[in-house]
Amino acid sequence: MKEDTIAKEAGFPVRFADKLLMGMPLSEYARTLITPFNIVAMIILCIGFPLIGVRFAKGLAAVTHASNEYPWSILLGWGLFSGVPLSATGYVMATAVYIFGYKQYHSLVRLGVLTGFMGYLFAVIYLLIDIGRPWRIYYPMAVSYGPTSVLFLVAWHVATYLTVQLLEFSPAILEWIQARRTRKWAILITVGMTIGGVILSTLHQSALGALFLLAPGKLHPLWYSAFIPVFFFISSIYAGLCMVIAVSTVAARWLRDKADHQFLSNLDPQTVGLGKAACIVMFVFFALKLIGVAHDDNWALLRTPYGIWFLAEILLFILAPGIVLTVGVKKGSATLVRWGAFHAVAGIILNRLNVSILMFNWNLPNHFHDIIPPAREVAIVLSIITFHVLLFRWILNRMPVLREHPDFPEGHG
């Protein structure tokens, strides 16, 4: 009786520690951490994290060349403007499964929601590092109200949507810690959270584009358009679809032992299905970009060096991957679809960097010299990317994302 009482008292801490260490003794778990990837990752973190401390101790000027002319820097050009559309995985997958009823994709929902949640979480981290006084981030949201400001809208929506995605992903966390009763409540609010997520995503994805409506004289005419909020929203849809394909491909390759048979056996047909949806949206987006050029009568600008770069973006990074996806779908080739998806993800990153950095204040003297980021800023971004990957891998290794928990059958559905 005494032993049972002791086991009961120590039950949860012992079980939780066992989950953290993946069922291994501490010494054995520590040995598994010594891998070439982890060693390189630790070197990057040991360089980048102290520089984050330098940024907070000495100010932004110590680590970045951002200025009034070039306000975004790669901290936001990469972390926010590129990260947010690639984090649309959550709303596109949850909408497909819970709203439109495509249950054949249910094994990818949690991966999509987790990818989206992590993307938004780290977008906020990039933002907190970049803004001058991060400890006062609540001020424009709760003290100095500015409801007509686009940034006011983005701040509230990103904060709210981050909470929504955490609630959407909470069943996986609750299954991991065996919180059955709380999990039942979490499952009940899934559809409501999905609807809220769609509304929030529609608004803040387009609002990021609306930021640039305020700078018609600063953004190059080929990238500036009255339709830029629509461009940002439409492109986020195929960005989310392609990112799910990309992340599931990497997970199936490097974390195969953490995936169940259902995930692995259905991945190829699911990939082709997502590719079909993505290529349709990409062709719509390509047509809209041409409509934007026609609407503003910017055809003559296509003959300039910047026009050639614009054509390279839409032809090589929108139309070309769309064609690859189409061929892959027609042939039923998941491999071709994956190539197209990775290509499309690169195109989204290029577009957002073009809008936020490369083509912003393009006509200033020494433009291309001034937008080159300093080594310290690059090191900070690399360290955050590395930490993002490590945390994402940590969750996939432990929680039922690529697999269904044996105690909770059909947990993803």
Phi, psi and omega in degrees: 000319180296319179295321178297320180295317179297317180297321180293318181294322182266005188302303186294312179302320180293316180295320181294317177298322179296323178292319180297322182267008176057038175077010182251153170299154184303318181295319179291320179297319179298323180294326181291342181281345182274088178229159178304319180298313182294325179295314178298318180299318180294324177297315179298316180295322181292337176273315187283318184296318175300328178291330173296320175298321177298318180302316182284332181281321187244358178097170183298326184298341181285341185231349185220156175262012180303146183210183176298328180282326181231079190283339192274317185060175181284345175302319178259326177302319176272307190290325183256301187291327176272325185290322184295313178296326178286348177265010177286003180304323184295310185286328180289320181285318179296321178295316181299318186273310188273333181262310183269352172079024177278074187294342180294347179258013187296333180288348179258355186296310183295323177296318178295315180294318179296317178300317178295314180300314180295322179297315179291322178300314182283334172298320177294321178297314176302318181295318180296326178288326186278322186288152188298316182231081186298333180290351177250026181296335179288341190299307180290344182272328189233343183250300180262087185291134177221064187297346177270357181275138177294321180295327175300316179296313182298315182299312181293320182291318179295317179297316181291318182291328175300319177294317179300315181292326175297318178293323178295324181274348186303328177303324178294319178295317182291325174295322181298319181265007176063038178267080188297314185295314180294325180299322180300319178293322180297321179295323183295330183266005185301311182296318178298318178294325179295316179297315177298321180295321179296316180297313182295318182294318179304319184282312187281333175297316179287329181294329176299322175289325181296337176306324186276352172295340181280353185231057183296333180270354183257322180274137182304139184305329180288336178260336176278136178201150174296342181265009186300327174298321177294318178302315182295320181290312182298317180293333179293333181293308180286335175297316179296316180298314181290327179292324176298317178299314182296312183292319179295326177296313180296317181296317180293332180279315188257343180233040184300325182289348178263359180256147178268176183296322182298316180297312185289320184288331182266355190296317182297308178296327177293321178299315179296319179297316178294323178297323179297314179295319183296316183292327177298313180295323180295320178292324175297316181296318178300316179296320180295323178297320177292322177297322178298319177296316180294319182300321181267003179052053181256023183300322182296331181290343180291344180272357180271166176304320177293327177295322177296320178294322177297316178296323178298321180295309187282331181276317185272337186239001172237301182293313183299308177295331175297321178292318178300316178298318181297315179297318179299318179294316180299321180273353184067029183262107178295329180297312178298320179298321180294318177301315179297323181293314178298322178296317180294322177299317176299323179294321177297315179299316179299315180300314182291325177290324176300312184291316188274336185229300191295321183254011179269125187055044183297337185265007178282151176298146178059031184304306187290336175286319185287338182270357177290120183287146177290160183299324181296320179293320177299318180296321178296314180298316179298323180291323178290319176300316180298315179296322176303311181296317181296316180293319178299315179295322179301317180292315181297327179291335189248317188266154181285081179251312178269001183212160174268138178292133182300333180274353182226074182300146182056037182295335184273345188275000000 
